[in-house]
Amino acid sequence: MYAVLKTGGKQYKVAVDDVIVVEKLAAEAGDNVDLDEVLMVGDGESSTVGRPVIAGARVTARVLEQKRSDKIIVFKKKRRKNYRRTRGHRQDVTVLRITDIHAAGE
């Protein structure tokens, strides 16, 4: 069984025991979180698509850790004007392990 969920403005296709990295959620390491914006639930032969979400469906996940992603470099330049700016950015992220997928009727 798999599900397509939305969190942090992005969509993720997940199954049980998958590990995903999402935008920061307000939870501590070891906590369980319920993600209720489930867009689609499916198994091998059938699938349910929400409009836009499936009412009553949710995905349960355990927070493995809160960390920061790799640094990206933002470089701005205007040629022939001696203008150069370099900035770095590290995004706060949450690492989740999917523990259960609940369809709408369960």
Backbone bond lengths (Angstrom), bond angles and torsions (degrees), N, CA, C in turn:
res aa  C-N    CA-C-N  psi(-1)  N-CA   C-N-CA  omega(-1)  CA-C   N-CA-C  phi
1 M - - - 1.450 - - 1.522 108.39 -
2 Y 1.326 115.33 141.31 1.453 120.74 178.59 1.524 109.03 -135.35
3 A 1.321 114.94 164.84 1.462 121.20 178.17 1.519 108.67 -143.64
4 V 1.318 115.33 151.41 1.458 122.02 171.77 1.512 106.23 -111.34
5 L 1.335 116.09 119.64 1.464 120.26 -177.21 1.511 110.19 -123.33
6 K 1.316 114.56 162.35 1.460 121.44 -178.70 1.515 108.62 -123.77
7 T 1.317 116.87 126.37 1.453 122.47 174.18 1.527 108.57 -152.87
8 G 1.300 116.13 139.07 1.456 120.54 179.35 1.516 113.87 66.49
9 G 1.342 117.47 24.09 1.458 120.38 179.57 1.510 114.07 80.73
10 K 1.323 117.82 5.69 1.466 122.09 -179.96 1.518 109.33 -124.77
11 Q 1.338 116.16 159.25 1.451 121.53 179.37 1.517 109.61 -113.39
12 Y 1.344 115.97 141.62 1.457 122.27 -177.11 1.521 109.13 -132.09
13 K 1.330 117.07 134.00 1.459 121.50 171.62 1.522 106.62 -95.17
14 V 1.347 116.98 120.35 1.455 121.38 -172.74 1.521 110.43 -130.20
15 A 1.313 114.79 155.57 1.458 123.64 171.37 1.523 106.58 -132.01
16 V 1.324 116.68 172.63 1.463 120.80 -179.77 1.534 108.62 -64.32
17 D 1.334 116.29 138.64 1.468 126.48 -179.47 1.527 113.79 74.97
18 D 1.323 119.27 9.14 1.461 120.70 172.94 1.523 109.30 -75.93
19 V 1.329 116.23 149.33 1.457 122.60 175.00 1.520 107.08 -113.16
20 I 1.336 116.66 122.73 1.455 121.25 -179.40 1.516 110.06 -125.96
21 V 1.320 115.85 155.68 1.464 123.00 177.84 1.519 106.74 -114.07
22 V 1.338 117.04 118.77 1.463 122.36 -176.51 1.523 109.68 -121.77
23 E 1.329 115.61 170.93 1.459 120.52 173.79 1.523 109.24 -58.89
24 K 1.313 117.09 156.72 1.462 121.16 -172.30 1.520 112.33 -58.97
25 L 1.333 115.03 131.57 1.460 123.20 174.63 1.528 108.44 -111.41
26 A 1.317 116.90 152.10 1.456 121.76 -179.20 1.524 109.01 -83.68
27 A 1.332 116.91 83.76 1.466 122.78 178.98 1.521 108.12 -158.39
28 E 1.318 115.55 154.06 1.458 121.42 178.44 1.530 109.95 -92.63
29 A 1.319 116.65 163.03 1.455 121.26 176.83 1.528 109.43 -63.21
30 G 1.325 116.63 132.34 1.452 121.83 -178.12 1.521 114.09 97.23
31 D 1.334 117.77 -13.54 1.466 121.21 178.79 1.528 110.56 -76.42
32 N 1.332 115.26 156.92 1.455 121.23 171.83 1.520 108.51 -101.04
33 V 1.334 116.53 138.05 1.460 121.54 177.49 1.521 108.61 -124.44
34 D 1.332 115.63 146.07 1.459 122.13 174.99 1.517 108.39 -106.64
35 L 1.317 116.14 123.92 1.455 122.47 176.39 1.524 106.83 -103.09
36 D 1.333 116.76 113.58 1.456 119.50 -171.23 1.518 114.43 -105.22
37 E 1.308 118.79 1.17 1.467 120.80 175.01 1.531 108.86 -90.32
38 V 1.329 116.00 74.71 1.462 121.94 -178.77 1.523 107.58 -95.84
39 L 1.330 116.63 119.99 1.453 121.81 -176.83 1.524 112.34 -89.42
40 M 1.345 117.21 -28.93 1.454 120.51 -176.94 1.513 109.39 -157.64
41 V 1.335 116.76 141.71 1.456 123.15 174.48 1.516 106.95 -129.17
42 G 1.326 116.59 134.98 1.455 119.02 -179.36 1.504 111.57 -152.22
43 D 1.334 114.62 158.02 1.457 121.30 168.88 1.525 106.81 -128.19
44 G 1.299 118.30 -160.96 1.456 120.40 -173.36 1.513 115.41 -58.51
45 E 1.328 118.58 -41.96 1.461 119.93 -172.13 1.530 114.94 -110.61
46 S 1.318 118.88 -18.68 1.460 119.14 -178.70 1.519 110.24 -137.20
47 S 1.329 114.77 159.05 1.456 119.52 177.93 1.524 109.05 -146.71
48 T 1.322 115.58 153.54 1.456 122.97 177.69 1.513 108.46 -121.25
49 V 1.318 115.69 124.88 1.456 121.36 -178.52 1.522 107.95 -110.49
50 G 1.332 116.94 131.97 1.451 121.61 -179.83 1.511 112.04 -87.82
51 R 1.334 115.17 164.50 1.461 121.00 178.28 1.513 109.51 -130.60
52 P 1.289 124.36 84.44 1.462 127.26 -7.02 1.527 113.18 -84.55
53 V 1.349 118.25 -21.90 1.463 120.11 179.45 1.520 109.34 -120.05
54 I 1.328 115.83 162.33 1.459 121.60 177.02 1.525 107.71 -88.88
55 A 1.322 116.65 121.03 1.461 120.99 -178.47 1.526 109.47 -69.20
56 G 1.313 116.78 128.93 1.461 121.90 177.60 1.513 115.05 87.43
57 A 1.315 118.71 -9.82 1.467 120.65 179.38 1.522 109.32 -85.67
58 R 1.332 115.38 146.35 1.463 119.16 177.60 1.519 109.54 -154.27
59 V 1.321 114.84 159.14 1.460 122.95 176.87 1.519 107.28 -119.97
60 T 1.328 116.32 127.71 1.458 121.54 178.76 1.519 109.05 -99.60
61 A 1.328 115.92 134.81 1.462 120.91 -178.32 1.526 109.35 -139.43
62 R 1.329 115.83 153.13 1.457 122.36 175.87 1.530 108.04 -105.91
63 V 1.333 115.63 134.89 1.458 121.32 179.42 1.533 108.35 -78.50
64 L 1.325 116.18 117.74 1.463 120.32 178.40 1.523 111.28 -83.64
65 E 1.336 116.49 -44.73 1.465 119.28 178.59 1.521 110.69 -164.25
66 Q 1.323 114.62 159.01 1.459 123.42 170.25 1.518 105.92 -107.73
67 K 1.319 117.23 127.40 1.458 119.55 -178.60 1.517 109.89 -149.36
68 R 1.300 115.29 -174.46 1.452 121.91 176.98 1.522 108.10 -117.20
69 S 1.328 115.59 141.06 1.460 119.85 -178.23 1.530 109.93 -76.54
70 D 1.315 115.26 179.41 1.457 120.34 179.69 1.527 110.40 -65.39
71 K 1.321 115.31 152.79 1.454 120.41 -178.64 1.520 110.42 -75.47
72 I 1.335 115.04 137.67 1.455 120.23 170.83 1.522 107.61 -110.74
73 I 1.306 116.11 148.89 1.457 121.93 -179.18 1.524 108.11 -104.99
74 V 1.341 115.87 127.50 1.455 121.94 176.39 1.526 106.54 -107.76
75 F 1.334 116.80 115.89 1.454 122.10 -176.24 1.519 109.06 -121.10
76 K 1.349 115.92 125.32 1.457 121.01 178.46 1.525 108.28 -116.78
77 K 1.327 115.57 140.32 1.461 119.63 -179.29 1.521 109.33 -149.19
78 K 1.326 115.59 140.75 1.457 121.43 170.01 1.524 106.74 -119.53
79 R 1.295 114.85 118.90 1.458 118.53 -173.31 1.532 111.21 -67.89
80 R 1.306 113.65 145.80 1.467 124.69 178.28 1.522 113.63 63.92
81 K 1.325 119.34 11.54 1.458 121.52 -179.77 1.526 111.86 -117.16
82 N 1.318 117.62 1.80 1.459 123.91 -177.42 1.530 110.84 55.60
83 Y 1.336 116.43 42.36 1.461 122.54 179.84 1.514 108.53 -115.83
84 R 1.335 116.90 113.70 1.462 122.43 176.86 1.524 108.15 -141.39
85 R 1.324 116.50 131.17 1.459 122.18 176.90 1.513 108.70 -133.26
86 T 1.303 117.00 133.16 1.458 122.35 177.58 1.519 108.60 -123.26
87 R 1.306 115.12 128.17 1.454 122.02 176.84 1.516 108.44 -133.69
88 G 1.324 116.20 151.02 1.452 121.36 175.16 1.518 109.67 -116.79
89 H 1.343 115.79 157.90 1.463 120.18 179.69 1.513 109.23 -147.36
90 R 1.344 115.95 135.33 1.463 122.04 173.11 1.518 107.91 -124.70
91 Q 1.327 115.65 122.62 1.459 121.10 -177.02 1.527 109.74 -86.14
92 D 1.339 117.03 140.20 1.462 121.64 172.77 1.526 108.94 -77.07
93 V 1.339 117.06 130.40 1.458 121.82 -177.98 1.521 110.07 -133.23
94 T 1.319 115.26 163.17 1.459 123.52 177.16 1.522 108.01 -122.68
95 V 1.328 116.46 132.86 1.461 121.89 177.90 1.523 107.99 -98.57
96 L 1.340 116.78 124.51 1.457 122.42 -176.01 1.521 110.66 -119.98
97 R 1.348 116.14 145.53 1.462 122.19 168.57 1.525 106.93 -113.79
98 I 1.335 116.69 124.03 1.462 122.02 -177.97 1.527 108.08 -74.55
99 T 1.341 116.47 124.71 1.448 120.20 -177.91 1.530 113.09 -105.96
100 D 1.345 117.59 -30.08 1.468 118.76 -177.33 1.522 109.98 -158.54
101 I 1.333 115.52 148.56 1.447 122.14 175.68 1.529 107.13 -121.82
102 H 1.335 116.42 120.58 1.455 122.00 -179.74 1.522 108.46 -108.01
103 A 1.320 116.70 118.16 1.466 120.51 175.78 1.523 108.62 -75.77
104 A 1.315 117.33 176.17 1.464 121.23 -173.34 1.515 112.84 -64.12
105 G 1.331 118.91 -35.65 1.466 121.19 -176.36 1.512 114.67 -85.44
106 E 1.341 118.45 -6.06 1.468 120.73 -174.16 1.508 111.75 -91.22
